[in-house]
Amino acid sequence: MTNKTINDFEKEILRKIDNNEPLTEDEIEELLYYSVDSMVVNTGRWVNDKIEIVQLEHRTFSIEWKQGLTENQESLFASQIPVEVKSVTKIIETTEWVKLEQKNG
């Protein structure tokens, strides 16, 4: 693809998202090339349910799809309107119990 084609694709996808128009299955599949993160939300025998984070220009979106796990199981892409997201860093605090040093005598 040339840069012009990529930019035209991005512009068309952003226009559709901003107008609440669902993207086609093919458009959802093509968005995987813009992935910046991926999460498996459910593991099955034949498919994994995934959430893909994609970046278009300086905006990030979440899309859902099913990843086929065998050569006979195709990946599935449903028509949908991607959800705009942002990253948030969370700090998780844990408590650990450690032995005290023994005092001599």
Secondary structure as the mmCIF struct_conf table of DSSP 4:
data_model
#
loop_
_struct_conf.conf_type_id
_struct_conf.id
_struct_conf.beg_label_comp_id
_struct_conf.beg_label_asym_id
_struct_conf.beg_label_seq_id
_struct_conf.end_label_comp_id
_struct_conf.end_label_asym_id
_struct_conf.end_label_seq_id
HELX_RH_AL_P HELX_RH_AL_P1 ASN A 3 ASP A 18
TURN_TY1_P TURN_TY1_P1 ASN A 19 ASN A 20
HELX_LH_PP_P HELX_LH_PP_P1 GLU A 21 PRO A 22
STRN STRN1 LEU A 23 LEU A 23
HELX_LH_PP_P HELX_LH_PP_P2 THR A 24 THR A 24
HELX_RH_AL_P HELX_RH_AL_P2 GLU A 25 LEU A 31
HELX_RH_3T_P HELX_RH_3T_P1 LEU A 32 TYR A 34
STRN STRN2 SER A 35 THR A 43
BEND BEND1 ARG A 45 TRP A 46
STRN STRN3 VAL A 47 LEU A 56
TURN_TY1_P TURN_TY1_P2 GLU A 57 HIS A 58
STRN STRN4 ARG A 59 GLY A 68
BEND BEND2 THR A 70 THR A 70
TURN_TY1_P TURN_TY1_P3 GLU A 71 ASN A 72
BEND BEND3 GLN A 73 GLN A 73
STRN STRN5 LEU A 76 LEU A 76
STRN STRN6 GLN A 80 GLN A 80
HELX_LH_PP_P HELX_LH_PP_P3 PRO A 82 PRO A 82
STRN STRN7 VAL A 83 VAL A 85
HELX_LH_PP_P HELX_LH_PP_P4 LYS A 99 ASN A 104
#
